[in-house]
């Protein structure tokens, strides 16, 4: 940078220098007076009078200074006594110092003007290395000297950048030396020359910034460089704060994402997790926990069920009560959750709290059966909050308790399931605390919730409702219903090995049944077994007629059974078992027929209602006649129980039929 005119830098200084040259010319009565200000930055000439081409007769200089030099030249002066020369030399030195001070302020202000631009550009950078590289180029353009390295220490952690690899050790060494010097001397500034290097350093609490130059910067830049260090430390502090806030936001967003991932799988878990966190905080405040402990408690409570992401959907989403085997699998969510959280450094300390939130005070909990004080304190709080919210929540298999009932249950289980001391202290605060209500609605569409229900209540092969739907719906029903049991006769003997062909057959059967019966009344309860449940019964003849039409279109024979049952007196599971048992008996009767037809010319096998199952060599009229003469038929038994009857035309004697 070359400055050739002060008017663009400081108007006041420019006017003063013009007046100074004029005053000296008048004082010395010279024909011409010229002031030349020069160094690596400045090259300015002020002249008053004619511009002579002869050598000046008197020259006064400040060139003993290694930087700014002021040279005063007088041409043909009439007054040049020794006292006047001394006075001029003194004035010239004061003038030099004034110029240096003005330049320092100018460069500082010039840097300050560009600070906002610089700050804006710095925030565009994605990494510290990019920031340091940009900073070095920017400062080098500003002061015209090689800034070879920058070192920044924040909270004891050093980050440094060197323009070239060969300077890395020097940057690290000199920065550490400066840092220790300032630390020992308890100073905030250091400006020092080391061999061919020139160092500027600034230290404030938790932060240290150092510039290392190759060569000595011009003194006029000292103020600007010092100002740069201050400004950059403030900027870096701001960036670190923003980084911490961003990290905190990302961290909080991560927690929300965890909770949302559970909500996406199970809406109940979201509301439950937030409620448990809410009640846990209330209990924690009552126990006068520190802000740090409260934060840990809140975070652990929000994430206490995160392990459920690893539980199979058929268990997690089951609308009814879990079987013992399913419950044992569900218990693993505490271990899975702890493992997930332990993989995140910032959450690692929460892992034991999450793992043990289902332990009981008496040692009968899971996963490790910890007892009493061996259970982490925050886990004991979450256990109470978890149970309290569960009692206040409605389930498919249980009604929600009132607040008073839930509090009485906590009190009753103190000393067995819960820490008795915590229960004693927290009961009043929970009594005064409102029941938690989610502040935002679920982001999961209702269509997904309906699909979840279909997961349990629909047969995915045919689209019919399944046996779970039948049991769930009839538990709420009252009165006598008509049950029509239908399945394909001898499905295995048809040898349908092609799954697609089998799927097509079962879909066609369901479609044909839907043409004559309401689809909502049809349930698929087995591989090829359907039950049609009707509140308003149909005549048996009409049902048989419909099913015969289905057989014709399906081109397969059907087994079917029609009966009535009171769903209040007879448990639905027993009704299904009885209907399935009939199907099993049909299979045994078919086996009887296969055996008998090998020995007899005429064979007819009936069920217990004297409906023909299989026939060989008999006309329809004869079969109807035989159905009226039960005493002439031979009973067929299975485990001493009569499951059907048979008519045979004697040819050979078969003993122990």
Secondary structure, DSSP 8 states (H G I E B T S, - for coil): --B--GGGT-HHHHHHHHHHHHHHHHHHT-SEEEEEEESSSBEEEEEEE---SS--SEEEE-TTSSS-EEEEEEES-S---HHHHHHHHHHHHHHHHHHHHHHHHHHHHHHHHHHHHHHHHHHH-SSHHHHHHHHHHHHHHHHSS-EEEEEEEETTEEEEEESSGGGHHHHHHHHHHHHHHHHHHT-SEEEEEETTEEEEEEEETTEEEEEEEES---GGGHHHHHHHHHHHHHHHHHHHHHHHHHHHHHHHHHHHHHHHHHHHH-HHHHHHHHHHHHHHHHHHHHTT--HHHHHHHHHHHHTTTGGGGGS-HHHHT-SS---HHHHHHHTTHHHHHHHHHHTSGGGGGGHHHHHTTT--TTS--SSS---GGGS-HHHHHHHHHHHHHHHHS-BTTB----HHHHHHHHHHTBTTTB-HHHHHHHHHHHHHS-----SS--SS-HHHHHHHHHHHHB-TTT--EEHHHHHHHHTS--SEEEEEEEEETTTGGGT---HHHHHHHHHHHHHHHHHHS-GGGEEE-SSSEEEEEESS---HHHHHHHHHHHHHHHTS-EEEEEEEEETTTS-HHHHHHHHHHHHHHHHHHHHHHHHHTTT-SSEEEEETT--EEEEES--HHHHHHHHT-GGGSEEEEETTEEEEEEEE--SS--S--
